[in-house]
Amino acid sequence: MGTKTKNKERLNTWLVVFIIIALAAVLSWVIPSGAFEYETIDVNGTMREVAVSGTFHYIDKSEAVPTGLLGLFASLYSGCVSSADIIFVILTCAATFGVMVKTGAFHAGIGRVMQKLGSRDLILIPVLMLIFGLGGSVFGMLSEFYGFYPLIVGLMIALGFDAMTGFAIVALGEFVGFMAATLNPYTVAVAQSIAGVELYSGLGFRAVCFVVFMGIAITYVVRYAQKVRRDPSKSVVLGDPCVHSFDRSQLDEYQFNWRHGLILLDVLVTLIILMVGLIELGWGYKELCGLFIIMSAVAAIIDGWSANKYCDEMLAGAKGVLWGCILTGLAKGIVVIMQDAMIMDTVIYFLSNLLQGAPTFISAQLMLVVQTLINFIIPSGSGQAAATMPIMAPLADNLGLSRQVACLAFQFGDGLSNLLWPTCSIVIVCGLGDVRYDRWLKWFGKLFACLVVAQVILLQIAVMTGM
C-alpha cells in the first residue's frame, strides 16, 4: 500500500508577524489601559524617565486608542513610519555593501585571506565571535557592528560555509555578549544605578557568565559550520538567495591589485570612524548612513565607475532587502498598537504581580521569565531597565532576593530575547544579513533552549552564593 507525503506549506514570516499584530489589536480592547507615574532622574549622567513603584493606575478606554479593523491594516504604515530610521539603515547597508562587492575588492581580499589561512580558516569563527562579544559585553555595542553583517556573511559563504554561519557569527557574538554584560553601560550601569546597587559590582560573576554563554554559542556555530562544509545540503538556508553571496570559484577571477587595496582601506577607515563616532561623538543612524554612502562613492571612484553605474548598483543592492524593511515596519506596528492602547504598563504591572509571594527558590527564575516577556513590548535595554527596575528592585527585597540578582535577571531576560522577539533588533539584522527571520528561528531554537538552561543555572548559583 502506497503512502502519500504531504508537503505542508510554511507560513510566510510576514503572515506570522501579522497574526501577532492582529492578536495585539484584539488585546488592545481586552487588556485594561493603565500607566505608572514617571519621574525624570539622572542615571549616570543621562536624564531618564523612570517608573515610580506603587503608582500604577487604570485609565478609562476613552482616553486610549484601541486598534480597530482599519487601524489593524494601517499599523503597517504606523510601524514603518516609527521605524523609518532603521529601514533606511537596512537599505543603505545593503545598497552600499552591494557596491563594495561589485568592485571585486572583497573577492580579491578574501582570496588573499584564504591563501594565508589555508585549512585553518575555522579559527575565524571563535575569534570573530569573541571580538563582537566583547564589544557587546563591555561597551554595549550593537548598531556599531551593523556594517559587518554583509562582510562576514559574504566571507563565510566564500569560505565554503553558508549565510547562516556568517550571520550567526555577528548576531550571536554581539547579542550574546550584550546579554552576558560585564560593563555594558546600557543595561548593567542603568539597572544597577536605578536599583541602588553599587555600580559595576558583581563583575567577577558576570565575567564567568560571559565565558559560559559565549562558549555555548561558539561551540554551536562551529559544529554547524563543520556540518555544512561536509554536506552543503544540511544548510538551513539552502536554496535561499542572499545578496551578499558570491561563488567561491569567482575568487580565482580576481587578482589583488592596488585598487582593491585602496577599496578595502576605504572600508576599514569607514568602520573605524563609525565606531569612534558612535562611541565618542554621540553619532546615530543618520551619520552611519551618510558615512556608508560616502564609503561606497569613494570605492566606485577608485574602481573607475560612471555615475550611472554607481546608481544602478546601489538600487540593485537595496532591492534585495526590501522584505526585511517591510518586516521591520510590521514588527514595530505591534509596539505602536500597544502604546496607542496604553496597555504596556498594564502588562508590566500584571507580570510583576505574578511574582508576589513566589517561593524564594524559584523567584529568580520567574523574574527572568517576566523580564524576557517584557522585552517583547519594550525592546530597549535602557528603556526596559527604566520601566521595570524601580518595580523589580523592591520586589526582590520582598522575595528574599538580592537586588544584584534582580539586575542579573533583567540583563539575561532583556539580552537573549533580542535574538527571538520580532519586535526586537533581530528582524533588523536579519534584513542587514539578508537571512530570513523564520530560517533564523528554526536554526536558533535549540541554542536558545541551551542558553536559557544556562541562564537558570547561573541565576540559581547567584542566589545560592548570596550575590
C-alpha positions in Angstrom: 0.0 0.0 0.0 1.5 3.3 -1.0 1.9 6.2 1.3 1.4 9.8 0.4 3.7 12.5 1.6 2.0 15.8 2.1 4.2 18.9 1.9 2.9 21.3 4.4 3.4 24.9 3.3 5.1 27.0 5.9 3.5 30.4 6.8 5.4 33.3 5.4 7.2 35.3 8.0 5.1 38.4 7.2 2.0 36.4 7.9 3.3 35.2 11.2 4.1 38.7 12.4 0.7 40.0 11.0 -1.0 37.4 13.1 0.8 38.7 16.2 -0.3 42.2 15.2 -3.9 41.1 14.9 -3.6 39.5 18.4 -2.2 42.7 19.8 -5.1 44.6 18.2 -7.6 42.3 19.9 -5.8 42.7 23.2 -5.8 46.5 22.9 -9.6 46.2 23.6 -9.4 43.4 26.2 -6.5 44.5 28.4 -7.3 47.5 30.6 -5.4 50.6 29.9 -3.2 51.9 32.6 0.0 53.7 33.5 2.6 54.3 36.1 3.7 57.8 37.1 7.2 58.6 35.8 9.8 60.8 37.2 12.9 62.2 35.4 16.1 61.3 37.2 19.8 61.4 36.5 21.2 57.9 35.7 24.9 58.0 35.3 24.8 61.5 33.7 21.8 60.8 31.5 18.3 62.1 32.3 15.8 59.2 32.1 12.1 58.8 32.6 11.8 56.2 35.3 8.6 54.5 36.5 7.6 55.2 40.2 6.8 52.0 42.1 3.3 51.8 43.6 1.9 54.5 41.3 0.1 52.3 38.7 -3.4 53.3 38.0 -6.0 52.2 35.4 -7.1 54.6 32.7 -10.6 54.7 31.0 -10.5 53.2 27.5 -12.0 56.5 26.2 -8.6 58.1 26.9 -6.7 55.5 24.9 -6.8 54.4 21.3 -7.6 50.7 20.8 -7.0 49.4 17.4 -10.0 48.7 15.1 -10.2 47.0 11.7 -8.8 49.9 9.7 -6.2 50.6 12.4 -5.1 46.9 12.1 -4.1 47.3 8.5 -2.9 50.9 9.0 -0.5 49.7 11.6 1.9 48.7 8.8 2.1 52.4 7.9 2.5 53.5 11.5 5.1 50.8 12.1 7.1 51.8 9.0 7.0 55.5 9.9 8.1 54.7 13.5 11.0 52.6 12.3 11.9 54.8 9.2 15.4 55.3 10.6 16.0 51.6 10.9 14.5 50.9 7.5 16.8 53.4 5.9 19.8 51.9 7.7 18.9 48.5 6.2 18.5 49.9 2.7 21.7 51.9 3.0 23.8 49.0 4.3 22.5 46.6 1.5 23.0 49.2 -1.2 26.4 50.4 -0.2 27.9 47.0 0.5 26.4 45.7 -2.7 28.5 48.3 -4.4 31.6 47.2 -2.5 31.1 43.6 -3.5 30.7 44.5 -7.2 34.1 46.2 -7.2 35.7 42.8 -6.7 37.7 44.1 -3.8 36.1 41.6 -1.4 36.7 38.7 -3.8 40.3 39.6 -4.1 40.7 40.3 -0.4 39.0 37.1 0.7 41.1 35.1 -1.8 44.3 36.6 -0.2 43.0 35.7 3.3 42.2 32.1 2.2 45.8 31.8 0.9 47.2 32.9 4.2 44.9 30.8 6.4 44.8 27.6 4.3 43.0 24.9 6.3 42.9 27.0 9.5 40.0 29.2 8.4 37.7 27.6 11.0 39.6 29.6 13.7 38.0 32.8 12.3 34.6 31.8 13.9 35.6 31.9 17.6 38.0 34.8 17.1 35.3 37.0 15.4 32.6 35.9 17.8 34.8 36.9 20.8 35.6 40.3 19.2 31.9 41.0 18.6 31.0 39.5 22.0 33.4 41.7 23.9 32.1 44.8 22.1 28.6 43.9 23.2 29.6 42.9 26.8 31.9 45.8 27.6 30.7 48.7 25.6 27.1 47.7 24.8 27.9 47.8 21.1 25.1 46.7 18.7 24.4 49.1 15.9 28.2 49.7 15.7 28.5 46.3 14.2 25.7 46.6 11.6 28.2 47.2 8.8 29.9 43.9 9.4 26.9 41.7 8.5 27.4 41.9 4.7 31.1 41.4 5.1 31.0 38.4 7.4 28.1 36.7 5.6 29.9 37.1 2.2 33.2 35.9 3.8 31.7 32.7 5.3 29.9 31.8 2.0 33.2 32.2 0.1 35.0 30.0 2.7 32.6 27.1 2.0 30.1 27.6 4.8 26.8 29.4 4.4 25.0 32.7 5.0 23.6 31.4 8.4 27.2 30.8 9.6 28.3 34.3 8.8 25.1 35.8 10.2 25.3 33.9 13.4 28.9 34.9 14.0 27.9 38.6 14.2 24.4 38.2 15.6 25.3 35.7 18.4 28.6 37.5 19.0 27.1 40.9 19.7 23.8 39.9 21.3 25.1 37.1 23.5 27.9 39.4 24.5 25.3 42.1 25.2 23.3 39.6 27.4 26.4 38.5 29.2 27.1 42.1 30.1 30.2 42.8 32.1 30.4 46.6 31.9 27.6 47.3 29.5 26.6 50.9 30.1 23.1 50.5 28.7 22.0 47.5 30.9 24.3 46.9 33.8 25.0 50.5 34.6 21.4 51.7 34.2 19.9 48.8 36.1 22.3 48.9 39.0 22.0 52.6 39.4 18.2 52.5 39.5 18.2 49.5 41.8 20.6 51.2 44.2 23.3 48.6 43.7 27.0 49.6 43.7 27.9 50.5 40.2 29.6 47.6 38.3 29.6 45.4 41.4 29.5 41.6 40.7 31.8 42.0 37.8 33.6 38.7 38.5 30.4 36.6 38.4 29.3 38.4 35.2 32.7 37.6 33.6 32.0 33.9 34.3 28.6 34.2 32.7 30.3 35.7 29.6 32.6 32.8 29.3 29.8 30.2 29.7 27.4 31.9 27.3 30.0 32.6 24.6 31.4 29.1 25.0 28.0 27.6 24.3 27.3 29.9 21.3 30.7 29.4 19.7 30.5 25.6 20.1 27.1 25.6 18.4 28.2 27.8 15.5 31.4 25.8 14.9 29.6 22.5 14.9 27.0 23.8 12.4 29.7 25.3 10.2 31.6 22.0 10.1 28.4 20.1 9.2 27.6 22.5 6.4 31.1 22.3 4.9 30.9 18.5 4.9 27.4 18.4 3.4 26.1 21.7 2.0 22.6 20.1 1.8 22.4 20.4 5.6 22.3 24.2 5.4 19.1 25.7 6.8 19.2 28.4 4.2 19.7 26.0 1.2 18.1 27.5 -1.9 17.6 30.9 -0.3 19.2 33.7 -2.4 21.5 36.1 -0.5 22.5 39.5 -1.9 25.9 39.2 -0.1 26.9 35.9 -1.5 29.3 35.0 -4.3 30.6 31.7 -5.6 34.0 30.6 -4.3 35.1 29.9 -7.9 34.7 33.6 -8.5 37.7 34.3 -6.2 40.1 32.9 -8.8 38.9 35.5 -11.3 40.4 38.4 -9.3 44.0 39.2 -8.7 44.6 41.5 -5.8 45.8 44.9 -7.1 46.3 48.4 -5.8 42.7 49.4 -6.5 41.4 46.5 -4.3 43.8 47.6 -1.6 42.5 51.1 -1.6 38.9 50.0 -1.5 39.5 47.7 1.4 41.3 50.5 3.2 38.3 52.7 2.5 36.1 50.1 4.3 38.5 49.8 7.2 38.8 53.6 7.7 35.0 54.0 7.4 34.3 51.3 10.1 36.9 52.9 12.5 35.5 56.4 12.0 32.0 54.9 12.6 32.9 53.2 15.8 34.7 56.3 17.2 31.7 58.5 16.2 29.1 56.2 17.7 31.0 55.7 21.0 32.7 59.1 21.5 30.8 61.6 19.5 27.2 60.5 20.0 26.5 59.7 16.4 23.4 57.8 15.4 21.8 56.2 12.3 21.9 59.5 10.3 25.7 59.7 10.5 26.0 55.9 9.9 24.0 56.1 6.6 25.9 59.2 5.4 29.3 57.6 6.1 28.4 54.4 4.3 27.2 56.3 1.2 30.5 58.2 1.2 32.4 54.9 1.5 30.6 53.4 -1.5 31.0 56.5 -3.6 34.7 56.6 -2.9 35.0 52.9 -3.8 33.2 53.5 -7.1 35.5 56.4 -7.9 38.6 54.2 -7.1 37.3 51.5 -9.4 36.6 53.9 -12.2 32.8 53.6 -12.3 30.5 56.0 -14.1 27.8 57.8 -12.0 25.1 55.9 -13.8 26.7 52.5 -12.9 27.0 53.6 -9.3 23.3 54.5 -9.0 22.2 51.3 -10.8 24.3 49.1 -8.4 23.0 51.0 -5.3 19.5 50.3 -6.4 20.1 46.7 -7.2 21.6 46.2 -3.7 18.7 47.9 -2.0 16.0 45.8 -3.8 17.3 42.6 -2.2 16.4 43.5 1.4 13.0 45.1 0.8 11.4 42.1 2.6 13.5 42.9 5.7 12.4 46.5 5.6 8.7 45.7 5.5 9.1 43.1 8.2 10.8 45.7 10.4 7.8 48.0 9.9 5.3 45.2 10.6 7.1 44.3 13.9 7.2 47.9 15.0 3.4 48.0 14.4 3.0 45.7 17.4 4.6 48.1 19.7 2.7 51.1 18.2 -0.7 49.3 18.8 0.2 48.6 22.5 1.4 52.2 23.0 -1.8 53.7 21.5 -4.0 51.5 23.6 -1.9 52.3 26.7 -1.6 48.7 27.8 2.2 48.3 28.1 2.3 49.5 31.7 -0.7 47.3 32.5 1.2 44.2 31.2 4.3 45.2 33.3 2.1 45.7 36.4 0.3 42.3 35.8 3.6 40.4 35.3 5.2 41.9 38.4 2.2 41.0 40.5 2.6 37.4 39.4 5.9 37.4 41.3 4.3 38.5 44.6 4.6 35.7 47.1 6.6 33.4 44.8 8.8 30.8 46.6 12.4 32.2 47.0 14.0 29.1 45.3 12.2 29.8 42.0 11.6 33.6 42.3 14.8 34.5 40.4 13.8 32.2 37.5 10.3 33.7 37.5 11.8 37.1 37.4 13.9 36.0 34.4 10.7 34.8 32.6 9.0 38.1 33.4 11.8 40.2 32.0 12.0 38.1 28.9 8.3 38.6 28.2 8.5 42.4 28.9 11.3 42.7 26.4 8.7 41.9 23.7 6.9 45.2 24.4 9.9 47.3 25.5 12.7 46.2 23.0 15.3 48.6 24.6 17.8 47.7 27.2 17.9 51.0 29.0 14.2 51.6 28.3 13.3 48.3 29.9 15.6 49.0 32.9 13.9 52.4 33.4 10.4 50.9 33.3 11.0 47.7 35.3 13.9 48.1 37.8 12.0 50.6 40.0 9.4 47.8 40.4 11.6 44.7 40.4 14.2 46.0 42.9 11.9 46.5 45.9 10.0 43.3 44.8 13.3 41.4 45.0 13.6 42.6 48.7 10.1 41.1 49.4 11.0 37.8 47.7 14.2 37.4 49.7 16.5 38.0 46.7 19.3 40.5 46.4 18.9 43.4 44.2 22.0 42.3 42.4 20.2 39.1 41.3 17.3 41.2 40.1 19.7 43.2 37.9 21.2 39.9 36.6 17.7 38.5 35.8 16.9 41.7 33.9 20.1 41.7 31.8 19.6 38.0 31.0 15.9 38.4 30.0 16.5 41.5 28.0 19.6 40.3 26.2 18.7 36.8 25.0 15.2 37.7 23.8 16.7 40.3 21.5 17.5 37.3 19.3 14.0 35.9 19.5 11.1 38.5 19.6 10.2 40.1 16.2 9.8 43.5 18.0 13.5 43.4 18.8 16.6 44.0 16.8 16.8 40.5 15.3 14.5 41.5 12.4 16.7 44.5 11.7 19.9 42.4 11.5 18.1 39.7 9.5 17.4 42.4 7.0 21.1 43.5 7.1 22.4 40.0 6.6 19.6 39.0 4.1 18.7 36.0 6.2 15.0 35.1 6.6 13.7 35.5 10.1 11.8 32.2 10.0 15.1 30.4 9.0 16.8 32.1 11.9 14.2 30.9 14.4 14.5 27.3 13.1 18.2 27.4 13.4 18.3 29.3 16.7 15.7 27.2 18.6 18.0 24.6 20.1 20.6 27.1 21.0 18.0 29.3 22.7 16.9 26.4 24.9 20.5 25.7 25.8 21.2 29.3 26.7 18.0 29.5 28.8 19.1 26.5 30.8 22.5 28.1 31.4 20.7 31.3 32.5 18.6 29.4 35.0 21.6 27.6 36.4 23.7 30.7 36.7 20.9 32.6 38.3 20.4 29.8 40.9 24.2 29.9 41.6 23.9 33.6 42.1 21.1 33.1 44.6 22.8 30.3 46.5 26.1 32.2 46.8 24.4 35.3 48.1 25.4 37.5 45.2 
